[in-house]
Amino acid sequence: MCFQQKMIHSLFLINCSGDIFLEKHWKSVVSQSVCDYFFEAQEKAIDVENVPPVISTPHHYLISIYRDKIFFVSVIQTEVPPLFVIEFLHRVADTFQDYFGECSETAIKDNVVIVYELLEEMLDNGFPLATESNILKELIKPPTILRSVVNSITGSSNVGDTLPTGQLSNIPWRRAGVKYTNNEAYFDVIEEIDAIIDKSGSTVFAEIQGVIDSCIKLSGMPDLSLSFMNPRLLDDVSFHPCIRFKRWESERVLSFIPPDGNFRLISYRVSSQNLVAIPVYVKHMISFKENTSSGRFDVTIGPKQNMGKTVEGVVMTVHMPKAVLNMNLTATQGSYTFDPVTKVLTWDVGKITPQKLPNLKGMVNLQSGAPKPEENPSLNIQFKIQQLAISGLKVNRLDMYGEKYKPFKGVKYITKAGKFQVRT
Amino acid sequence: MGIFLPLVWFRHDDLKEMLDSNKDSLKLEAMKRIVAMIARGKNASDLFPAVVKNVACKNIEVKKLVYVYLVRYAEEQQDLALLSISTFQRGLKDPNQLIRASALRVLSSIRVPIIVPIMMLAIKEAASDMSPYVRKTAAHAIPKLYSLDSDQKDQLIEVIEKLLADKTTLVAGSVVMAFEEVCPERIDLIHKNYRKLCNLLIDVEEWGQVVIINMLTRYARTQFLSPNQNESLLEENTEKAFYGSEEEDAKDAKAEAAVLAKCKPYVMDPDHRLLLRNTKPLLQSRNAAVVMAVAQLYFHLAPKAEVGVIAKALVRLLRSHSEVQYVVLQNVATMSIKRRGMFEPYLKSFYIRSTDPTQIKILKLEVLTNLANETNISTILREFQTYIRSMDKDFVAATIQAIGRCATNIGKVRDTCLNGLVQLLSNRDELVVAESVVVIKKLLQMQPAQHSEIIKHMAKLTDNIQVPMARASILWLIGEYCEHVPKIAPDVLRKMAKSFTNEEDIVKLQVINLAAKLYLTNSKQSKLLTQYVLNLAKYDQNYDIRDRARFIRQLIVPTEKSGALNKYAKKLFLAQKPAPILESSFKDRDHFQLGSLSHLLNAKAVGYQELPDWPDEAPDPSVRNVEVPEWTKCTSREKRKEKVEKPFYSDSEGESGPTESADSEPESGSEENGSSSSSGSSSSGTEEEEEEEEEDSGEQSEDKEEEEEVEKRPKRKDKEGSHKAVLGSAGSPSEEEEEEERAKKAKKKAPQGRKGRVETSSEASTSESSSSGSDSGSEAEAKQRKPPSSKASPKEISLLDLDDFTPSPVQPIPSSSIISTSLVTDLEGLTLTDSSLTPTLLSPAFSAVKTYELLHRMAGEGLAVEYCFSRRPFPGDPHMVAVQIQISNNTDTEVKNLRVNEPKPLSGMRIQEFPEIEHLAPGDTATVVMGIDFCDSTQAANFQLCTHTRQFYVSIQPPVGELMAPVFMSENEFKKEQGKLMGMSEITEKLTLPEKCQSDHTIVQQLTSAANVGRVPCGASNEYRFAAKTVTSGSLVLITLERREGSTAQLTINSEKMVIGTMLVKDIIQALAQ
């Protein structure tokens, strides 16, 4: 065939050991050998993260993503916006996650027929067709234990025999005829602090990124509007397609007919002019000595500006230099592990109580003879603060129009560490 | 293999048996196993006959899996695949739209050339299917067929053309995709659909948006003029201010843009503006591909000052998956070279974390380097210092190169950088040292004279630095620039000669090089040393070094045997070596369309469509005009706001006299005041325009004057014998002079024009209509002309006489409507798919507005009050009719505290008063809006109008046609609803259409002016359908006008409200008879 086609030609799923465990072609078949170019690039990259997402081969282009220890490698023949493909592949992985609870090799292998049916619906001739989870779930029912038992006895199918309405309605993200006995709408305001703290403890860069994840179980066609006490805080917002953009522009109100179930309503960035309150501080003393091939390690974590809430779920991970052989540490709180192969030190601290600050202290054994590491590793901190949105964002009210019943409404706030890094 | 083969064979037998059985469960099981085999890439083709038999199976899941199998193997087993075709052909006729769609999908996916004619037929049929979903599938099938048989191209283009005209959002993305694959060169197909695509865009599904935006980028590049064409002209004096504006907020940018717009004659095509405005909200999409598509559109199409808006969205994408980051950073890197200011505020977002993958780190570094300038370099260098200590050595090497680039670009920090790099020479890591030396070498090569100090310093380092690569590099430097360090060089050679035997090979080679160079420049001091070194080298263990020594000796030491090369030795060794250029690898990558695969690979990918350069002359913009603007959106708040601003704007213009700005107003106005004036100048007759002119007599005459200018200009031009098109050409430099000349002339004419305002008004109107009737030469001019309504003298009450309104090319969408904020328009967008279940209220398309008198000038003692029905939804209450009241004070004293008092509504009627007008200066006019709920009756609403001195009893009686609001519905819905409203609810009347009311246009015009209704598409050409809803109760009013033979016609109205129906019939007949 002399004519080149656009968009996605084929998809290969490859696991970490390099086995192609699933292939799907939307057009004529492309031989598995095309993946050799990918393996080549993978070898060169050493680290999985460094495999270039776009690889050019003599006849094809390979665009790949790495998700949950699986490479999704798509084969492209002609010019196409790379982000288009990447975004789509992530959407595929999200769908698997949504259907099977996890996006793993075993889950995919166990449900290979459903996977195939999904892929068939998601792309037509390599162009995305139905990617909304609501529509897909009407077309192909997700597997449940009960259904699989019933199916095996009765021989019935998990393909919906009623044809989906969503695709045809003007609200493609919501199916018609949703019914619940308990009508509930929950919103989780989740904020993550991205920060880089330098050696002296001052903030090099800090920013708050937030999302509102929703779980909406409402009957019929509810029309919701969610307003904030302080919407001006939101500097840069990206929306689920259901949100009426103009309403937001004019009134700063989120007005939408929600999809059914779990979805991400918005993600936002808090304007960078606002100073970000950093909830924890870290005192550290890490040093390596040249002649004794040993070093000292001493880290203390303490709470700071946490607005009276406890900082919990604190975990510190450190990628130690290659020369480190072993670490003998004592933790005043929580437990630590050191993996001598990957050189990763993980310290699970738990909750921080201001009375007794958690501390991890001890000796570092270095490879004898090797030169001392010049650089100190940076510390990655994770933490969680319940019932607090660090930016101060507050939901004002949620109104529902279009339906008569009274829904149960709930809002939860949580602050987490995002990419929170302390340089030492 | 020998063992496995029979086993596989056996298993397949087993599957065949299952497929042949009667039980669906067995068949399903077999199909599942087969699909699993396909998924693993195993060959299952020998099962084809057994599988294909089940294509007609009743069980949906079995059927689906058979389809999967069929699509996979049909190409290999063409003869057998043909057996299944009839099943799909039957499916194409199924009453269920989803079955029709899926049949078409599978049929078109079977790559068997024999069925091409069948596919063609199926696609053609599906393209005119009732269901938009099936039409979408048809659009998907087009590229499939094209790839199978390219000879079908012409026929497929016809189908594409048809589908492009489709108004549903569902189809738009898919058909543009088909267009891009089959006939991207047929840009002419887009013209008529351009505005529709722009307006539908926000409601199209995400993937379609990407495709449409990319296509429109290319389209815009061929159809509009570059918004930055005067860049070079302005650059010299405004460059500084320019960067400043980009750094700050959009507000400043806007102000800046306005300033710029004044001094340059470039005018943006309203369609160009439309595209930019309608894509901007999509920057907020959750889909990274959409955001990137908009970003590249802005980068390639927007005026320089507006590009900045995309930075924020792109920075947001950096939080996404690492693959997304990778692509985005590549594009940011390219953009940041050309428009550095854009990303400067987000500098810190590009700071690198130790956990970033190396490829991301290196890209971020690239961006940071591009962003570096004199003000932020110290912060960036401090950041780089941290990076140098990273464990990731590839990254460290990249950082050193980045420092080198900063040093070359920013003179101020060159020395600091050099010093920093020199310190790095003592690093233990060879890679770091090597990289530093290389970078230092590059830096020194640029200005060796100024840096003899550093060369000296490096010479000293030879004592300490042990890394051979670094030593070698230093020696090379000293050798190369030995003239700058004449005293040190021989000494270094002396030291090196001493330790020669202990050096690494690479160093030894450079020692020989150094010796040779010194011998040539300073043979007196170094002759013996050189010979010593060469002798040592002669007996070295390494043959490479021995060879080199022999070679150099022959070359530099003059002997009898040494040949001709000897005299060129100096030229050979001390030739000027070009300084390496340290520049970004992303430089000039922007000749590829950003966001494309080709850009990412920096090589042209197969099928890449070049982004064309801007044309020098804008092609005719009228090609985008559409004849029947059915789905015109109207506005609400936003527009109202502008209305307040507008008089001010045009007033000030009048004050400043018709200088250049006045002269070019009809053209440049659209740029400066974007929406308002462009909608004003489009002749679609938006109400705003008319109302405004009613409002203020002073302003009106200003307008008239402008009109005159417009009118006279082409004539003048003709005299001058210029044949250039008027519109859009203002930007080209050749025309600038002419423009100026014209401006001067206009200045001279101005006073005259002002005096003769009143007299000329009628004359202007006649000339206007005659010129529009006759071919006035330039179409563009005609388009810009305002409706003649404004020509009537200000004393007349009825300002609108539609009869002499000659339809000129219509611009269907007043651009101001696009940013309308109301929910109504929002919903309207959503219901463009014609399967909408509930009819939605629509703002009126465009229609004439009649004004009624509320208080005569005489009765009101100088206070004249008029009202009209603006046909906009009343903002406070959807059940109210908006009444626009215009009060003019013709007394010579100020009128104060103008308000509504004691409304005496009949039962159920409600009045929402307008806010009190504090004072109204003599000769002034104020316009206010009040809402009245008439309860769907034509009873008058009575109230008092009070001033600080007087009270007037007034009443507003609505014509029945104003008690409703238009509704958008499809033909099917219309029929369905009509079916429900038969019998008592139906009123039929026969009428005769007068001669002048025969054309489609006038009928629609007259009808929509009589009643506030929306047009419903109709298949039959002799039928007109309209739909509306009463404002209070929301009951449907359906109007059908059927033209019979001759000039007779039948009018049918279906409505629950019989009274309204009867009255409406009368009103409509009266309107049509006029």
HADDOCK unambig.tbl for C-alpha pairs under 7 A between the chains (distance, minus, plus):
assign (segid A and resid 3 and name CA) (segid B and resid 147 and name CA) 5.33 0.50 0.50
assign (segid A and resid 21 and name CA) (segid B and resid 40 and name CA) 5.76 0.50 0.50
assign (segid A and resid 22 and name CA) (segid B and resid 39 and name CA) 5.04 0.50 0.50
assign (segid A and resid 22 and name CA) (segid B and resid 40 and name CA) 5.02 0.50 0.50
assign (segid A and resid 23 and name CA) (segid B and resid 39 and name CA) 5.16 0.50 0.50
assign (segid A and resid 23 and name CA) (segid B and resid 40 and name CA) 6.18 0.50 0.50
assign (segid A and resid 23 and name CA) (segid B and resid 41 and name CA) 6.20 0.50 0.50
assign (segid A and resid 24 and name CA) (segid B and resid 39 and name CA) 6.30 0.50 0.50
assign (segid A and resid 49 and name CA) (segid B and resid 357 and name CA) 5.76 0.50 0.50
assign (segid A and resid 50 and name CA) (segid B and resid 357 and name CA) 5.88 0.50 0.50
assign (segid A and resid 50 and name CA) (segid B and resid 358 and name CA) 6.36 0.50 0.50
assign (segid A and resid 50 and name CA) (segid B and resid 359 and name CA) 6.01 0.50 0.50
assign (segid A and resid 53 and name CA) (segid B and resid 323 and name CA) 5.87 0.50 0.50
assign (segid A and resid 65 and name CA) (segid B and resid 323 and name CA) 6.42 0.50 0.50
assign (segid A and resid 78 and name CA) (segid B and resid 605 and name CA) 6.34 0.50 0.50
assign (segid A and resid 78 and name CA) (segid B and resid 606 and name CA) 4.86 0.50 0.50
assign (segid A and resid 78 and name CA) (segid B and resid 607 and name CA) 5.38 0.50 0.50
assign (segid A and resid 79 and name CA) (segid B and resid 596 and name CA) 6.99 0.50 0.50
assign (segid A and resid 79 and name CA) (segid B and resid 597 and name CA) 5.64 0.50 0.50
assign (segid A and resid 79 and name CA) (segid B and resid 598 and name CA) 6.81 0.50 0.50
assign (segid A and resid 79 and name CA) (segid B and resid 605 and name CA) 5.51 0.50 0.50
assign (segid A and resid 79 and name CA) (segid B and resid 606 and name CA) 5.87 0.50 0.50
assign (segid A and resid 79 and name CA) (segid B and resid 607 and name CA) 5.47 0.50 0.50
assign (segid A and resid 79 and name CA) (segid B and resid 608 and name CA) 5.23 0.50 0.50
assign (segid A and resid 80 and name CA) (segid B and resid 596 and name CA) 6.22 0.50 0.50
assign (segid A and resid 80 and name CA) (segid B and resid 597 and name CA) 5.79 0.50 0.50
assign (segid A and resid 81 and name CA) (segid B and resid 595 and name CA) 5.76 0.50 0.50
assign (segid A and resid 81 and name CA) (segid B and resid 596 and name CA) 4.53 0.50 0.50
assign (segid A and resid 81 and name CA) (segid B and resid 597 and name CA) 5.48 0.50 0.50
assign (segid A and resid 82 and name CA) (segid B and resid 596 and name CA) 6.50 0.50 0.50
assign (segid A and resid 82 and name CA) (segid B and resid 597 and name CA) 5.58 0.50 0.50
assign (segid A and resid 83 and name CA) (segid B and resid 288 and name CA) 6.72 0.50 0.50
assign (segid A and resid 83 and name CA) (segid B and resid 289 and name CA) 4.95 0.50 0.50
assign (segid A and resid 83 and name CA) (segid B and resid 324 and name CA) 6.48 0.50 0.50
assign (segid A and resid 83 and name CA) (segid B and resid 327 and name CA) 6.81 0.50 0.50
assign (segid A and resid 84 and name CA) (segid B and resid 289 and name CA) 4.90 0.50 0.50
assign (segid A and resid 86 and name CA) (segid B and resid 324 and name CA) 6.91 0.50 0.50
assign (segid A and resid 87 and name CA) (segid B and resid 288 and name CA) 6.60 0.50 0.50
assign (segid A and resid 87 and name CA) (segid B and resid 289 and name CA) 6.56 0.50 0.50
assign (segid A and resid 112 and name CA) (segid B and resid 36 and name CA) 6.10 0.50 0.50
assign (segid A and resid 113 and name CA) (segid B and resid 32 and name CA) 6.15 0.50 0.50
assign (segid A and resid 113 and name CA) (segid B and resid 35 and name CA) 6.55 0.50 0.50
assign (segid A and resid 113 and name CA) (segid B and resid 36 and name CA) 6.48 0.50 0.50
assign (segid A and resid 128 and name CA) (segid B and resid 207 and name CA) 6.68 0.50 0.50
assign (segid A and resid 155 and name CA) (segid B and resid 25 and name CA) 4.51 0.50 0.50
assign (segid A and resid 157 and name CA) (segid B and resid 61 and name CA) 6.12 0.50 0.50
assign (segid A and resid 159 and name CA) (segid B and resid 61 and name CA) 5.83 0.50 0.50
assign (segid A and resid 168 and name CA) (segid B and resid 133 and name CA) 6.53 0.50 0.50
assign (segid A and resid 169 and name CA) (segid B and resid 835 and name CA) 6.49 0.50 0.50
assign (segid A and resid 169 and name CA) (segid B and resid 836 and name CA) 6.70 0.50 0.50
assign (segid A and resid 170 and name CA) (segid B and resid 830 and name CA) 5.87 0.50 0.50
assign (segid A and resid 170 and name CA) (segid B and resid 831 and name CA) 6.07 0.50 0.50
assign (segid A and resid 170 and name CA) (segid B and resid 833 and name CA) 6.15 0.50 0.50
assign (segid A and resid 170 and name CA) (segid B and resid 836 and name CA) 6.26 0.50 0.50
assign (segid A and resid 205 and name CA) (segid B and resid 348 and name CA) 6.27 0.50 0.50
assign (segid A and resid 237 and name CA) (segid B and resid 284 and name CA) 6.16 0.50 0.50
assign (segid A and resid 238 and name CA) (segid B and resid 284 and name CA) 4.30 0.50 0.50
assign (segid A and resid 238 and name CA) (segid B and resid 285 and name CA) 5.35 0.50 0.50
assign (segid A and resid 238 and name CA) (segid B and resid 286 and name CA) 5.35 0.50 0.50
assign (segid A and resid 239 and name CA) (segid B and resid 284 and name CA) 6.10 0.50 0.50
assign (segid A and resid 239 and name CA) (segid B and resid 285 and name CA) 5.65 0.50 0.50
assign (segid A and resid 239 and name CA) (segid B and resid 286 and name CA) 5.58 0.50 0.50
assign (segid A and resid 240 and name CA) (segid B and resid 286 and name CA) 6.08 0.50 0.50
assign (segid A and resid 244 and name CA) (segid B and resid 826 and name CA) 6.96 0.50 0.50
assign (segid A and resid 246 and name CA) (segid B and resid 821 and name CA) 5.14 0.50 0.50
assign (segid A and resid 247 and name CA) (segid B and resid 821 and name CA) 6.40 0.50 0.50
assign (segid A and resid 247 and name CA) (segid B and resid 823 and name CA) 6.64 0.50 0.50
assign (segid A and resid 250 and name CA) (segid B and resid 821 and name CA) 6.16 0.50 0.50
assign (segid A and resid 375 and name CA) (segid B and resid 389 and name CA) 5.39 0.50 0.50
assign (segid A and resid 375 and name CA) (segid B and resid 390 and name CA) 6.45 0.50 0.50
assign (segid A and resid 375 and name CA) (segid B and resid 391 and name CA) 6.97 0.50 0.50
